[in-house]
Amino acid sequence: MPKGGRKGGHKGRVRTYTSPEEIDAQMKAEKERKKQEQEAEEVGGAAQNDTAEDKLPASGSEDSDDENSDRRRAGVEGLIEIENPNRVAQKTKKVTQIELDEPKQLSRREREEIEKQKAKERYMKMHLAGKTDQAKADLARLAIIKKQREDAARKKEEEKKAKDAAAAAARGIKSLSMK
């Protein structure tokens, strides 16, 4: 089934034809209009080209002015001078014209990324100094672990001393019994 259904199809419409007289009248009007445009161009052509060059924005160098005047405009562009405020002309800068002192404008994402990095650095400095809650908790845990290890090491040392004393006592008994 067609997209529009059975109603509204383009094939069932009544066709209209232009009469030959209307076509001739349109062609004559077109020829007359072209003749008038050519006459107006011949009479005001030189003056119009001068004003068109005056209205072009100067780029600051004479070489680019010569290129703009030599360039032929196509279509309606040569007849109508309209400056589009939304169109940004591409301006090429030389290396000597670029200002390095000018502060670079950052986008929102770049600013947020930089702020995030700075905040992380500040946090790490405070963390290393032991001023954050997490650092305090870590230090408390570390102190408990150190105490447990010290106790374990002390117990191990005491057991070793006791074992050595027992071994020495056993050697003393063996040496007495051998005599």
LINVENLIN-V803366 format. One record per pair of residues at least 12 apart in sequence whose C-alpha atoms are under 10 Angstrom apart, sorted by sequence separation. I is the first residue (numbers start at 0). J is the second residue. If there is no record, write none. Layout:
# LINVENLIN-V803366
i/j
I/J
I/J
This chain:
# LINVENLIN-V803366
i/j
52/64
55/67
55/68
52/67
52/68
51/68
49/68
48/68
55/80
51/77
54/80
51/78
54/81
55/82
51/79
54/82
48/77
51/80
47/77
48/78
50/80
47/78
58/90
58/91
44/78
40/78
